[in-house]
Amino acid sequence: MLGWARRTIDLVPTSWLITGAGAVLLATTAAFGGLATAPADPVPEVAVGDTFKGSDFEFTVVGVELWDNNGNAAVFPDEEKGEKVLVVTIDVLSTFDKPRRSSSISNDGLLDHVRVSGFDIPPEVSLAADGTFNVVLQPDVQARLLLSWIVERGELADDDHVTVTLPDSTHHVGQNVWRGVDYWDDLRVGATVTASVSAKDVQ
């Protein structure tokens, strides 16, 4: 009987045996959910006034406003075209141990990666107190910043709701030609904030 079984198996092509074994393995794995894709972690939602920690920053969205003119924002609307300024006021505290710029192509700043739903371009960043551009954020010193975009006529109105996305990333130290340079990559959405837009007259 054993000899007959061996001869029978020898007649079966090897590829059939491999395929059959694979099918049994897949069926067993599927029965236990082994091939199911692990669910992605949900993006946290934070409220206006709450703090999100990401990219060695602490971000607190203070409010979202629609201005008739630029004030201390870093964009300049065309009044004849009916343009306005969308401003996200945000308190930012850097928890990193070195100064960092508020925005930078090397991703050490990351404030220019904040987005508002419907606006795909980076914001212009300035100090709320005096409109200073290219703000340098000192360690453990909170700064109130204005992130601003030009808004076309009729694009937004008072009491509209928008979603602000705050960035998260991973800190690295460069090697070779970038040896010793701090940078942040694996850029991703760290948290979202849903806010009501408030129209405001700014001089």
Contacts in CASP RR format, 6 or more apart in sequence:
PFRMAT RR
TARGET T0000
AUTHOR 0000-0000-0000
METHOD contacts of the structure
MODEL  1
MLGWARRTIDLVPTSWLITGAGAVLLATTAAFGGLATAPADPVPEVAVGD
TFKGSDFEFTVVGVELWDNNGNAAVFPDEEKGEKVLVVTIDVLSTFDKPR
RSSSISNDGLLDHVRVSGFDIPPEVSLAADGTFNVVLQPDVQARLLLSWI
VERGELADDDHVTVTLPDSTHHVGQNVWRGVDYWDDLRVGATVTASVSAK
DVQ
9 17 0 8 1.000
26 35 0 8 1.000
29 35 0 8 1.000
43 189 0 8 1.000
43 190 0 8 1.000
43 191 0 8 1.000
43 192 0 8 1.000
44 52 0 8 1.000
44 190 0 8 1.000
44 191 0 8 1.000
44 192 0 8 1.000
45 191 0 8 1.000
45 192 0 8 1.000
45 193 0 8 1.000
45 194 0 8 1.000
46 52 0 8 1.000
46 61 0 8 1.000
46 166 0 8 1.000
46 191 0 8 1.000
46 192 0 8 1.000
46 193 0 8 1.000
47 193 0 8 1.000
48 61 0 8 1.000
48 62 0 8 1.000
48 63 0 8 1.000
48 64 0 8 1.000
48 193 0 8 1.000
48 195 0 8 1.000
49 60 0 8 1.000
49 61 0 8 1.000
49 62 0 8 1.000
49 63 0 8 1.000
50 60 0 8 1.000
50 193 0 8 1.000
51 58 0 8 1.000
51 59 0 8 1.000
51 60 0 8 1.000
52 58 0 8 1.000
52 59 0 8 1.000
52 60 0 8 1.000
52 166 0 8 1.000
52 190 0 8 1.000
52 191 0 8 1.000
52 193 0 8 1.000
53 59 0 8 1.000
53 95 0 8 1.000
54 166 0 8 1.000
54 167 0 8 1.000
54 168 0 8 1.000
54 169 0 8 1.000
54 190 0 8 1.000
55 109 0 8 1.000
55 110 0 8 1.000
55 167 0 8 1.000
55 168 0 8 1.000
55 169 0 8 1.000
55 171 0 8 1.000
55 184 0 8 1.000
56 94 0 8 1.000
56 95 0 8 1.000
56 96 0 8 1.000
56 100 0 8 1.000
56 171 0 8 1.000
56 184 0 8 1.000
57 92 0 8 1.000
57 93 0 8 1.000
57 94 0 8 1.000
57 95 0 8 1.000
57 96 0 8 1.000
57 110 0 8 1.000
58 91 0 8 1.000
58 92 0 8 1.000
58 93 0 8 1.000
58 95 0 8 1.000
58 142 0 8 1.000
59 90 0 8 1.000
59 91 0 8 1.000
59 92 0 8 1.000
59 114 0 8 1.000
59 166 0 8 1.000
59 191 0 8 1.000
60 90 0 8 1.000
60 91 0 8 1.000
60 92 0 8 1.000
61 88 0 8 1.000
61 89 0 8 1.000
61 90 0 8 1.000
61 164 0 8 1.000
61 166 0 8 1.000
61 193 0 8 1.000
61 195 0 8 1.000
62 89 0 8 1.000
62 90 0 8 1.000
62 91 0 8 1.000
62 144 0 8 1.000
63 88 0 8 1.000
63 89 0 8 1.000
63 90 0 8 1.000
63 195 0 8 1.000
63 198 0 8 1.000
64 86 0 8 1.000
64 87 0 8 1.000
64 88 0 8 1.000
64 89 0 8 1.000
64 116 0 8 1.000
64 162 0 8 1.000
64 164 0 8 1.000
64 195 0 8 1.000
64 196 0 8 1.000
64 197 0 8 1.000
64 198 0 8 1.000
65 86 0 8 1.000
65 87 0 8 1.000
65 89 0 8 1.000
65 197 0 8 1.000
65 198 0 8 1.000
65 199 0 8 1.000
65 200 0 8 1.000
66 84 0 8 1.000
66 85 0 8 1.000
66 86 0 8 1.000
66 87 0 8 1.000
66 151 0 8 1.000
66 156 0 8 1.000
66 157 0 8 1.000
66 158 0 8 1.000
66 197 0 8 1.000
66 198 0 8 1.000
66 199 0 8 1.000
66 200 0 8 1.000
67 73 0 8 1.000
67 84 0 8 1.000
67 85 0 8 1.000
67 86 0 8 1.000
67 87 0 8 1.000
67 200 0 8 1.000
67 201 0 8 1.000
67 202 0 8 1.000
68 77 0 8 1.000
68 79 0 8 1.000
68 84 0 8 1.000
68 85 0 8 1.000
68 201 0 8 1.000
68 202 0 8 1.000
69 77 0 8 1.000
69 79 0 8 1.000
69 85 0 8 1.000
69 202 0 8 1.000
69 203 0 8 1.000
70 76 0 8 1.000
70 77 0 8 1.000
70 85 0 8 1.000
70 148 0 8 1.000
70 202 0 8 1.000
71 85 0 8 1.000
71 131 0 8 1.000
71 202 0 8 1.000
71 203 0 8 1.000
72 126 0 8 1.000
72 127 0 8 1.000
72 128 0 8 1.000
72 129 0 8 1.000
72 130 0 8 1.000
72 131 0 8 1.000
72 146 0 8 1.000
73 85 0 8 1.000
73 87 0 8 1.000
73 124 0 8 1.000
73 126 0 8 1.000
73 131 0 8 1.000
73 146 0 8 1.000
73 148 0 8 1.000
74 124 0 8 1.000
74 125 0 8 1.000
74 126 0 8 1.000
74 131 0 8 1.000
74 133 0 8 1.000
74 146 0 8 1.000
74 148 0 8 1.000
75 85 0 8 1.000
75 124 0 8 1.000
75 148 0 8 1.000
75 149 0 8 1.000
75 150 0 8 1.000
77 83 0 8 1.000
77 84 0 8 1.000
77 85 0 8 1.000
77 150 0 8 1.000
77 151 0 8 1.000
81 152 0 8 1.000
81 153 0 8 1.000
82 152 0 8 1.000
82 153 0 8 1.000
83 150 0 8 1.000
83 151 0 8 1.000
83 152 0 8 1.000
83 153 0 8 1.000
84 150 0 8 1.000
84 151 0 8 1.000
84 153 0 8 1.000
84 156 0 8 1.000
85 148 0 8 1.000
85 149 0 8 1.000
85 150 0 8 1.000
85 151 0 8 1.000
86 116 0 8 1.000
86 119 0 8 1.000
86 148 0 8 1.000
86 149 0 8 1.000
86 150 0 8 1.000
86 151 0 8 1.000
86 156 0 8 1.000
86 197 0 8 1.000
87 146 0 8 1.000
87 147 0 8 1.000
87 148 0 8 1.000
88 114 0 8 1.000
88 116 0 8 1.000
88 123 0 8 1.000
88 146 0 8 1.000
88 147 0 8 1.000
88 148 0 8 1.000
88 164 0 8 1.000
88 195 0 8 1.000
89 128 0 8 1.000
89 144 0 8 1.000
89 145 0 8 1.000
89 146 0 8 1.000
89 147 0 8 1.000
90 111 0 8 1.000
90 114 0 8 1.000
90 144 0 8 1.000
90 145 0 8 1.000
90 147 0 8 1.000
91 142 0 8 1.000
91 143 0 8 1.000
91 144 0 8 1.000
91 145 0 8 1.000
92 102 0 8 1.000
92 111 0 8 1.000
92 137 0 8 1.000
92 142 0 8 1.000
92 143 0 8 1.000
92 144 0 8 1.000
92 145 0 8 1.000
93 140 0 8 1.000
93 141 0 8 1.000
93 142 0 8 1.000
93 143 0 8 1.000
94 100 0 8 1.000
94 137 0 8 1.000
94 138 0 8 1.000
94 139 0 8 1.000
94 140 0 8 1.000
94 141 0 8 1.000
95 139 0 8 1.000
95 140 0 8 1.000
96 139 0 8 1.000
96 171 0 8 1.000
96 182 0 8 1.000
97 139 0 8 1.000
98 139 0 8 1.000
98 182 0 8 1.000
99 136 0 8 1.000
99 137 0 8 1.000
99 138 0 8 1.000
99 139 0 8 1.000
100 108 0 8 1.000
100 109 0 8 1.000
100 136 0 8 1.000
100 137 0 8 1.000
101 108 0 8 1.000
101 109 0 8 1.000
101 134 0 8 1.000
101 135 0 8 1.000
101 136 0 8 1.000
101 137 0 8 1.000
102 109 0 8 1.000
102 111 0 8 1.000
102 112 0 8 1.000
102 125 0 8 1.000
102 134 0 8 1.000
102 135 0 8 1.000
102 136 0 8 1.000
102 137 0 8 1.000
102 143 0 8 1.000
102 145 0 8 1.000
103 109 0 8 1.000
103 110 0 8 1.000
103 111 0 8 1.000
103 112 0 8 1.000
103 122 0 8 1.000
103 125 0 8 1.000
103 134 0 8 1.000
104 112 0 8 1.000
106 181 0 8 1.000
106 183 0 8 1.000
107 113 0 8 1.000
107 169 0 8 1.000
107 183 0 8 1.000
107 184 0 8 1.000
107 185 0 8 1.000
107 187 0 8 1.000
108 182 0 8 1.000
108 183 0 8 1.000
108 184 0 8 1.000
109 137 0 8 1.000
109 184 0 8 1.000
110 167 0 8 1.000
110 169 0 8 1.000
110 184 0 8 1.000
110 187 0 8 1.000
111 123 0 8 1.000
111 125 0 8 1.000
111 145 0 8 1.000
111 147 0 8 1.000
112 122 0 8 1.000
112 123 0 8 1.000
112 125 0 8 1.000
113 122 0 8 1.000
113 167 0 8 1.000
113 187 0 8 1.000
114 123 0 8 1.000
114 147 0 8 1.000
114 164 0 8 1.000
114 165 0 8 1.000
114 166 0 8 1.000
114 167 0 8 1.000
115 164 0 8 1.000
115 165 0 8 1.000
116 123 0 8 1.000
116 149 0 8 1.000
116 162 0 8 1.000
116 163 0 8 1.000
116 164 0 8 1.000
116 165 0 8 1.000
117 162 0 8 1.000
117 163 0 8 1.000
117 164 0 8 1.000
117 165 0 8 1.000
118 162 0 8 1.000
119 149 0 8 1.000
121 149 0 8 1.000
123 147 0 8 1.000
123 148 0 8 1.000
123 149 0 8 1.000
124 133 0 8 1.000
124 147 0 8 1.000
124 148 0 8 1.000
124 149 0 8 1.000
125 133 0 8 1.000
125 135 0 8 1.000
125 145 0 8 1.000
125 146 0 8 1.000
125 147 0 8 1.000
125 148 0 8 1.000
126 132 0 8 1.000
126 133 0 8 1.000
126 135 0 8 1.000
126 145 0 8 1.000
126 146 0 8 1.000
126 148 0 8 1.000
127 135 0 8 1.000
127 143 0 8 1.000
127 144 0 8 1.000
127 145 0 8 1.000
127 146 0 8 1.000
128 144 0 8 1.000
128 145 0 8 1.000
128 146 0 8 1.000
129 144 0 8 1.000
131 146 0 8 1.000
135 143 0 8 1.000
135 145 0 8 1.000
137 143 0 8 1.000
156 162 0 8 1.000
156 197 0 8 1.000
157 197 0 8 1.000
157 199 0 8 1.000
158 197 0 8 1.000
158 198 0 8 1.000
158 199 0 8 1.000
159 196 0 8 1.000
159 197 0 8 1.000
159 198 0 8 1.000
160 196 0 8 1.000
160 197 0 8 1.000
161 194 0 8 1.000
161 195 0 8 1.000
161 196 0 8 1.000
161 197 0 8 1.000
162 194 0 8 1.000
162 195 0 8 1.000
162 197 0 8 1.000
163 192 0 8 1.000
163 193 0 8 1.000
163 194 0 8 1.000
163 195 0 8 1.000
164 192 0 8 1.000
164 193 0 8 1.000
164 194 0 8 1.000
164 195 0 8 1.000
165 189 0 8 1.000
165 190 0 8 1.000
165 191 0 8 1.000
165 192 0 8 1.000
165 193 0 8 1.000
166 189 0 8 1.000
166 190 0 8 1.000
166 191 0 8 1.000
166 192 0 8 1.000
166 193 0 8 1.000
167 187 0 8 1.000
167 188 0 8 1.000
167 189 0 8 1.000
167 190 0 8 1.000
168 187 0 8 1.000
168 188 0 8 1.000
168 189 0 8 1.000
168 190 0 8 1.000
168 191 0 8 1.000
169 184 0 8 1.000
169 185 0 8 1.000
169 186 0 8 1.000
169 187 0 8 1.000
169 188 0 8 1.000
170 184 0 8 1.000
170 185 0 8 1.000
170 186 0 8 1.000
171 182 0 8 1.000
171 183 0 8 1.000
171 184 0 8 1.000
172 182 0 8 1.000
172 183 0 8 1.000
172 184 0 8 1.000
172 185 0 8 1.000
173 180 0 8 1.000
173 181 0 8 1.000
173 182 0 8 1.000
173 183 0 8 1.000
174 180 0 8 1.000
174 181 0 8 1.000
174 182 0 8 1.000
174 183 0 8 1.000
END
